[in-house]
């Protein structure tokens, strides 16, 4: 039986023989065991025997990419043929390349010997914990799984990485109910590599369950104001990724529409803000070890004390624009904590909101956004008063990052990110 | 075309078991300012089995599609079902038996060479760059996907199905006088393989010119005034209204999870003008954008009437929830990949047309907005929904005014639908996106222009 490495080697050899100047290949195999809970009850156990292959060929600077999931010789030969045909039909681009060989390495991370029965027991305990401690919560859906994978990356420059990893995860969607009244739904996702502790204690799940129970009775935000919004760790990742997607990613840097196109090395945010992408941090479970383009991943500063340190560019985006490539493309965001407590942040708000989830339209490239503040509370005179419904927020993401009043000392780790609470000013809040 | 290696295992299927072989194909070509940033073909295929046992399911899948692996996934699905049954002990009865039969393939499986997509995208790109050199950016994304399934079930309909669709997405952005960048996009396409829907790039030139004109208007546009407003939604928005605002809340699994629809069956939830249906394969005498004839639990697909004359009359079910609610399953259980289990999904969800003319609807508003294009949407189990609006106009004293910039509208479905007082007599379908639940899924959505009241975000 061929190993992943044998398959990758065979594929690269076939691509070269078929006319590729350069080629790369990622082969993965693995297994997933997944428990599903619907409406608070176990409903399904799902086992997947996974396999995948992605190959890229360059011919005279022309690129073709094929992705498939069968690893038998006949399927590989077909994929190679289609990849060459796709490349031959493509458009030549000097920015296309494959990674140079610097240092090959074999990586191992996470849990390689899963304990399915213990995961099941922990999930049963989780259901009991929710029922006993948060009786108004209904777990609309909960999916928890163990994922094991073995991957190999190889290219025709001699780059070779392998990565063997295994982790558990849990994804929940829940709401609180009382009679015919209910809260908005909320959700949480976390990755973990140990079953030693209760699953409900990971990340900010207890906070979100407790808050959902308080969100059964809501009122719209009274009137309209330009004011302060505390964005919680549960919501901060989405807001930052929307901003970074618009301001520092391949598409808007390549087409030069990013408002931060000339801001590398300059102040783009409040000096209170420092953001890293750290796939190698020990708190990240099975973080990225090499990029899809074949570069070994390193931790990277994105914004340090408000100064833009790096774009999140692929190697292609880098060669296309002349700006440095990102040292990782993992999106394991870490925001440095501040020196205020969450309580102090709340006390700083005369009239504003604390927002746990943003449900909004696709923001404009310039960062203008508007949407509904979900799972959120009104703050009046420094105190959280009541849960909100039908409350909209709007503003500009670039302006918002420059208008930070404070960052909490408390942070939340979900196995993917480590994020604090941030108090922003200058956001339009309107009710019905 | 998928080779049938599963029918011979039909006699081995126990309890309620589904055995499904499937291939999903995706072809994607993206030109960003003339640079070919995407040139990808993907084929994902394999076989899966799901077995029901006393109220729980076991599922297993494998990419390898051989007799040996089919036996292995059947055994693994049974083992998983046993594990769950033994440990959970729900002891629920088997759901109602289904009609049996077989549905043959309705459409021919084909493939289109990557060169066809690339050449088409290049011609479109050349037209835009030549005619509109002042654009800040242009992106042409050519996309095609297909989902072919062979299904064999222990009880119900076996089937061989195929849903191909193909789209060209046109994105343009321009610098506005205030220094900001505005963008607009439009999807063009529908059911069918790429070379069936797109024979000549020149057929898209009028759409491109119209998109550019709208973008220029948007560049000079104004921000909406935030608040609770009278609006007319173009038919482009009615589909997402049907899907997001109501559709998700009446999926029976979400009803069991406590959605707002749980307490509203048989009640007035909308103006009497509103009738809403999740169509299976044919609507108003025509084939819908993404026809479903048999679902992935082996149920022949029928239309699910959700709201009739303003009254909530039904949910969308799978076999298990239909049994729970005492309803008939109508073919809403669908899986995205071979390795996915069927979930309750919408198919082609639409608000039915009314009797009004669009111009009369606009003329009936003194101060509000005409919203013409949307770029995303999200629903809540409470019925609170939002969707992004990327093009529209002010309405002042019954006449269209200035274009507007991007905004978001929101409302609570069963309150907002009661404010519907006019529906246009035409209907527009779309099927260009994916609905996200646990799995993505192509869905169709449609409707007429709708006059109602919503919250609108703005400055």
Interface residues (C-beta under 8 A of the other chain):
Chain A: X36 X38 X39 X41 X42 X43 X44 X45 X46 X47 X48 X49 X50 X51 X63 X64 X65 X66 X67 X68 X69 X70 X71 X72 X79 X82 X85 X86 X87 X88 X89 X90 X91 X93 X95 X120 X138 X139 X140 X141 X143 X173 X175 X177 X180 X182 X183 X184 X185 X224 X250 X251 X254 X255 X256 X257 X259 X316 X320 X359 X360 X361 X362 X363 X364 X365 X366 X368 X370 X371 X372 X374 X389 X390 X392 X393 X394 X428 X430 X432
Chain B: X31 X32 X33 X34 X35 X36 X37 X38 X39 X40 X41 X42 X43 X44 X45 X46 X56 X57 X58 X59 X60 X61 X62 X63 X64 X65 X76 X77 X80 X81 X83 X84 X87 X88 X90 X113 X114 X115 X118 X119 X122 X136 X137 X139 X173 X180 X181 X182 X183 X226 X227 X228 X253 X254 X256 X257 X258 X259 X260 X262 X263 X339 X341 X374 X375 X376 X378 X380 X381 X382 X384 X386 X387 X388 X389 X390 X405 X406 X407 X408 X410 X411 X412 X438 X455 X457 X458 X459
